[in-house]
Amino acid sequence: MRPPRARRPASPHGRRVRGATRASFMGPIVTALALSVLVGVAVAGAAACGGSSGSPDASPSATSSPTSIAGPTPVPTPQITSGRPPAGAVAVVRQYWTLLSARGYDAAFALTTGSHLVNAGTQPKEFESARYLRPNRRVLPKPSGEATVVFGSWVYIVPSANSPFGTDPRRWLMFAWVVHMSDGSWRLVSVGTSP
């Protein structure tokens, strides 16, 4: 019994080819594949280096600041103007207040876009502790600025001495301006005592 014959490669026209003819139509395919790999490697290398200006001191640390590191960007539209606040937005607000109360300031501020620090209720020394209670059932109808959604949350605050929250512990309605990010996460834009 004879073993079955192996089929030879076919040309683009469906005919079997032999030897040098096979190499003649496979050559351009291999060359195109090799060129696309080289171009991909060159593009990836340039992106990893941040593009070189040719100067010896053009390292990424010398030419860029920490704020220029690419990360998720705010995507405030479409704005949420009715209904309940999104679960992800509520979760980031809850986590923010929990971290502030536990004195995890760096982790809390990492949940923000960075511009909120001057607003009421976000200065860590203004309270001894804060406990997130619950969000309001409805969002505000007109989010302002770069926020995707604005909603109030009840927070139980034990104020520190000379705090704008007074001297007695009590519940406060704290408003949060929250933005949806390009990576699907949520971040705080601002926090305050009034909308």
C-alpha positions in Angstrom: 0.0 0.0 0.0 1.3 3.4 -0.9 1.2 6.4 1.4 -1.1 9.2 0.2 0.6 11.9 -1.7 1.0 15.3 -0.1 -0.7 18.1 -2.0 1.6 20.8 -3.2 0.7 24.5 -2.5 -1.6 26.0 -5.1 -1.0 29.3 -6.8 -3.4 32.2 -6.3 -5.1 31.0 -9.5 -5.8 27.5 -8.1 -3.2 25.6 -10.1 -0.5 23.5 -8.5 2.9 25.0 -8.8 6.4 23.6 -8.5 9.8 24.7 -7.1 10.8 28.1 -8.3 7.2 29.1 -9.4 6.0 28.4 -5.8 8.7 30.7 -4.4 7.9 33.4 -6.9 4.3 33.9 -5.6 5.1 33.2 -1.9 8.0 35.7 -1.8 5.8 38.9 -1.9 3.6 37.5 0.9 6.6 36.7 3.1 8.2 40.1 2.3 4.9 42.0 3.2 4.6 40.1 6.4 8.2 40.8 7.4 7.7 44.5 6.6 4.5 44.8 8.6 6.3 43.2 11.6 9.2 45.7 11.3 6.9 48.7 11.0 5.0 47.5 14.1 8.2 47.1 16.1 9.4 50.5 15.0 6.1 52.2 15.9 6.0 50.4 19.3 9.6 51.4 20.0 8.9 55.0 19.2 5.8 55.0 21.4 7.6 53.4 24.3 10.4 56.0 24.1 8.0 58.9 23.8 9.5 60.0 20.6 13.1 61.2 20.6 14.2 64.7 19.7 17.7 63.6 19.2 19.1 65.5 22.1 21.1 63.5 24.7 19.0 64.8 27.6 15.6 64.0 26.0 14.6 61.3 28.4 11.0 60.9 29.4 11.7 62.1 32.9 13.5 65.2 31.6 10.9 66.2 29.1 7.6 65.3 30.7 6.0 66.1 34.0 4.1 63.6 36.1 0.8 65.1 35.1 1.4 64.3 31.5 1.3 60.6 32.0 -1.5 59.1 29.9 -4.4 57.8 31.9 -8.1 57.7 31.8 -9.7 61.0 30.8 -13.1 62.5 31.9 -16.0 61.7 29.6 -18.8 63.9 31.1 -21.4 63.3 28.4 -24.0 62.1 28.2 -25.0 63.7 31.5 -27.3 61.9 33.9 -30.2 64.2 34.7 -32.9 62.0 36.2 -33.3 58.8 38.1 -31.1 57.2 40.7 -27.4 57.9 40.8 -25.3 55.2 39.1 -24.0 52.4 41.4 -20.4 53.1 40.3 -20.7 56.8 41.1 -22.2 56.0 44.5 -19.4 53.4 45.2 -16.6 56.0 44.5 -18.3 58.6 46.8 -18.7 56.0 49.6 -15.1 54.8 49.2 -13.9 58.5 49.3 -15.6 59.3 52.6 -14.5 55.9 54.1 -10.9 56.6 53.1 -11.0 60.2 54.4 -12.4 59.0 57.8 -9.6 56.4 58.0 -7.0 59.1 57.3 -6.2 57.4 53.9 -5.8 60.8 52.3 -3.6 59.8 49.3 -5.9 56.9 48.4 -9.0 59.1 48.8 -7.6 61.9 46.6 -6.6 59.3 44.0 -10.4 58.8 43.5 -10.7 62.4 42.4 -9.8 64.5 39.3 -7.7 66.7 41.6 -9.7 70.0 41.4 -12.0 69.4 44.3 -9.5 70.1 47.1 -10.6 73.6 47.8 -14.3 72.8 48.3 -16.0 72.4 51.6 -16.1 69.0 53.2 -12.9 67.7 51.5 -10.3 69.2 53.9 -9.3 66.2 56.1 -8.7 68.4 59.1 -12.3 69.7 59.2 -13.6 66.5 60.8 -12.6 63.8 63.2 -14.5 61.1 61.4 -17.1 60.8 58.7 -19.4 57.8 58.0 -21.2 57.5 54.7 -24.8 56.7 55.3 -26.7 56.6 51.9 -27.1 58.5 48.6 -30.2 60.5 47.8 -32.7 58.7 45.7 -32.6 61.2 42.8 -29.8 63.0 40.9 -29.8 66.8 40.4 -31.4 67.6 37.0 -28.6 69.8 35.7 -25.0 68.7 36.3 -22.6 71.5 36.0 -19.0 71.8 34.8 -17.3 68.6 33.8 -19.6 66.3 36.0 -21.5 63.5 34.4 -23.9 63.4 37.5 -24.5 65.4 40.7 -26.2 63.8 43.7 -26.4 64.3 47.4 -25.4 61.8 50.0 -26.0 61.7 53.7 -22.7 61.6 55.7 -22.5 61.5 59.5 -19.7 63.9 60.4 -18.0 64.4 63.7 -16.4 67.8 63.3 -12.9 68.8 64.6 -12.3 72.1 66.5 -12.8 75.2 64.4 -14.6 73.2 61.7 -17.1 74.7 59.3 -19.3 71.8 60.3 -19.9 73.3 63.7 -19.2 71.5 67.0 -21.9 68.9 67.2 -21.8 65.6 65.4 -24.7 65.3 62.9 -25.8 64.2 59.5 -24.9 66.4 56.6 -26.2 66.3 53.1 -23.0 66.4 51.0 -23.2 66.9 47.3 -20.8 65.1 44.9 -20.0 66.0 41.3 -18.9 62.8 39.7 -17.5 62.2 36.2 -17.4 59.0 34.2 -13.9 58.2 32.9 -12.8 56.8 29.6 -11.8 53.5 31.2 -15.3 53.0 32.7 -14.4 54.1 36.2 -15.9 57.1 38.1 -14.0 59.9 39.8 -15.0 62.8 42.0 -14.7 66.3 40.5 -16.0 68.1 43.6 -17.7 67.7 46.9 -19.6 70.4 48.8 -22.4 71.2 51.1 -24.6 72.9 48.5 -25.3 72.1 44.8 
